[in-house]
Amino acid sequence: MTPIASDVLSEIDVDAFHRDGFLVRRGFLSAEQVAALVGTLERDAALHERAMPRLDGDGGAVELSVWNEPGDDSFGALARSDRLVGAVTQLLGDEVYHYHSKLNSKRPRSAGMWVWHQDYGYWYENGCLTPDMLTVAVPLSPMSRDNGCLELLRGSHRCGRVDHARVGDQHGADPERVAEIEARFEKVAFESEPGDVMFFHCNVLHTSAGNDTDRSRELLLVAYNTKSNDPTRPHHHAAYTPIDVLPDSDIMARSGVVMGERRTFVPRRSAR
């Protein structure tokens, strides 16, 4: 197994993540790695064919494809890559494992949005006792306010878990509480290009608007949990499974692999 890269991030980076609830690293992925990931997106028809609409409670919808096993294609190689796993390990301070990955798509001129929420608003219900979890946002197309990029409230992870309730097909954070937090915490937009990545804490409040442009907006999201936070009960995302870490070069080497039938949302029982 490839060793996990150490010192991927600086102490300043790690401090910024814990202060702000997120960390943006511009150009974290090379042009060749981005090309391999975009190629996988273009070749794997199952990603969109199996996408599930997520209604936003206001008449719009976004599309979501979710899978638990990282897999052997370029997407899986990214989730298992030594630099990405090393960076996440630094930020969470514990052995990490792949919790799930998902592709968040917004069609051109689509009104679908993600309501204000915390990822832990979902994951708390899955038996994850502590918020020792994060997501890595990997743009596969340019991200802007016009096409519904992620927007976050800087430092809002320090507010703790906010109550969530059903909004359409989504879980939205309590609107009154969000309004109070939004009045005190800076809103930051993750406007970005493919190659940039953002690590964000599972308790940071975030949202995204609809896509007002003529091009699709494609965002790959890779979620990690810590070994010590292994869920207390079986649920639809992965229990602790050690990561078979791969060299970064495998992102390009596996660009011709298509997951197809295996790229599905598969409930798993705890491996404990």
C-alpha positions, 0 to 999 in steps of 0.5 A, a space after each residue: 500500500 502506498 504510504 499516506 503523504 505527510 505535511 501536505 498542508 502547512 500549520 497555517 493551513 490547518 489553523 485556517 481550517 479550524 478557525 474558518 471551518 474550511 480551507 481552499 487550496 488553489 491548484 491542488 490538482 494538476 491539469 492532467 489529474 483534472 483532465 482524467 477526472 473530467 474524462 471519467 465524468 464524460 464517459 461514465 453515463 451511469 453517473 447521470 443515468 442513476 442521478 437522484 433529483 433532490 427537490 429544494 422545497 421551492 419547485 426546483 431540484 438538483 441532481 445527485 449521484 452517490 456511492 459508498 465504495 471509492 472504486 477503481 476509476 479516476 474518481 476512486 483513485 482521487 478519493 484514495 490518493 496519498 496527498 488527498 488522504 494525507 491532507 484530510 488526515 492532517 485536518 482531522 487528526 486521526 486515521 480517516 476512511 472514505 465515508 461516501 462520494 457524490 456528484 452534484 449536478 446542476 443543469 443549465 438554466 435550472 432553478 434547483 438550489 441546496 438550502 442552508 444546511 450542515 452535512 452533520 445535520 444528515 450524518 448525526 442521524 446516521 449514528 456518527 457521534 462526533 463532528 470529526 468529519 469533512 468533505 472535499 469539494 472538487 470542481 469539475 467545471 468552473 464555479 461562480 455565483 452565476 452557476 450556483 457555487 457553494 457559499 459558506 458562513 465562515 466560522 459557523 462550524 463553531 455554532 455547533 449542530 443546528 436543528 434540521 428539518 425536511 425541506 423538499 427532499 433535503 434537510 435544511 437547518 432551522 431558518 431562524 437560527 440560520 438568519 441569526 448566524 448569517 447576521 454575524 458570520 461572513 458569507 464566502 463564495 467558493 468561486 473556483 476553477 477545476 484543479 482548486 479544492 475546498 476542504 470543509 468541516 461537517 458543521 459549517 453552514 453552506 448553501 448553493 443557488 440555482 444555475 443561471 448559465 448555459 452550461 452544466 455545473 458539476 461538483 465532485 464531493 468526497 466525504 471522510 469520517 475518522 476511524 474513532 467516529 465509526 457509526 454506532 449503528 448500520 446505516 446507508 453510508 460506509 462503516 470504517 473500512 481502511 483506505 487502500 491508499 494509491 499514488 497520485 499518479 493513479 488518478 491519470 492511470 485509471 482514467 480509462 476505467 468506467 465503474 458503470 453498474 458498481 457506481 450506485 448508492 449501496 447501503 452497507 452494514 457496519 463492518 465492526 
